[in-house]
């Protein structure tokens, strides 16, 4: 009887909760990195980017100049 209840409970939860997928992303929302560029061949710039909840997109801030190329 216990196994029957556990199976039914797993099925009910599976209907409402997302399932883990193989190969899921390894990042966490809020983790981030700097992007760098040489703007117009003169200025080194960088901006901070953070991963979104689905980990395959990023939100980035504005470019900040920090020196010459």
C-alpha positions in Angstrom: 0.0 0.0 0.0 2.8 2.4 0.8 4.4 1.8 -2.6 1.1 2.6 -4.3 0.8 5.8 -2.4 4.4 6.8 -3.2 3.9 6.2 -6.9 0.7 8.2 -6.9 2.3 11.1 -5.0 5.3 11.1 -7.5 2.9 11.3 -10.4 1.0 14.2 -8.8 4.1 16.1 -8.1 5.4 15.5 -11.6 2.4 17.3 -12.9 3.1 20.5 -11.0 6.8 20.6 -10.6 9.3 20.9 -13.4 11.5 17.9 -14.0 15.3 18.1 -14.0 16.8 17.7 -17.4 20.0 15.9 -18.3 22.7 18.4 -19.3 21.1 21.2 -17.2 23.1 24.3 -17.0 25.8 24.6 -14.4 25.4 28.3 -13.7 23.3 29.9 -11.0 21.3 33.1 -11.4 23.4 36.0 -10.2 26.7 34.5 -11.4 28.4 36.7 -13.9 31.4 37.7 -15.9 33.0 40.7 -17.5 32.8 41.3 -21.3 35.7 43.2 -22.8 36.1 45.2 -26.0 38.3 47.8 -27.6 36.0 50.6 -28.6 36.8 52.5 -31.8 40.4 51.2 -31.5 41.0 53.6 -28.7 39.4 52.7 -25.4 39.3 49.5 -23.4 35.9 48.9 -22.1 34.2 46.3 -20.0 30.7 45.5 -18.7 29.4 43.1 -16.1 27.0 40.5 -17.3 24.9 38.1 -15.2 23.2 34.9 -16.2 19.4 34.7 -16.1 17.4 32.0 -14.5 17.5 29.7 -17.5 21.3 30.1 -17.8 21.4 30.5 -21.6 20.9 34.2 -21.6 22.6 37.1 -19.9 21.7 40.6 -18.7 24.6 43.1 -19.1 25.2 46.5 -17.7 26.5 49.5 -19.6 30.1 49.7 -21.0 32.6 51.4 -18.8 36.0 52.8 -20.1 39.0 51.8 -18.0 42.0 52.6 -20.2 43.4 52.8 -23.7 43.7 49.9 -26.2 
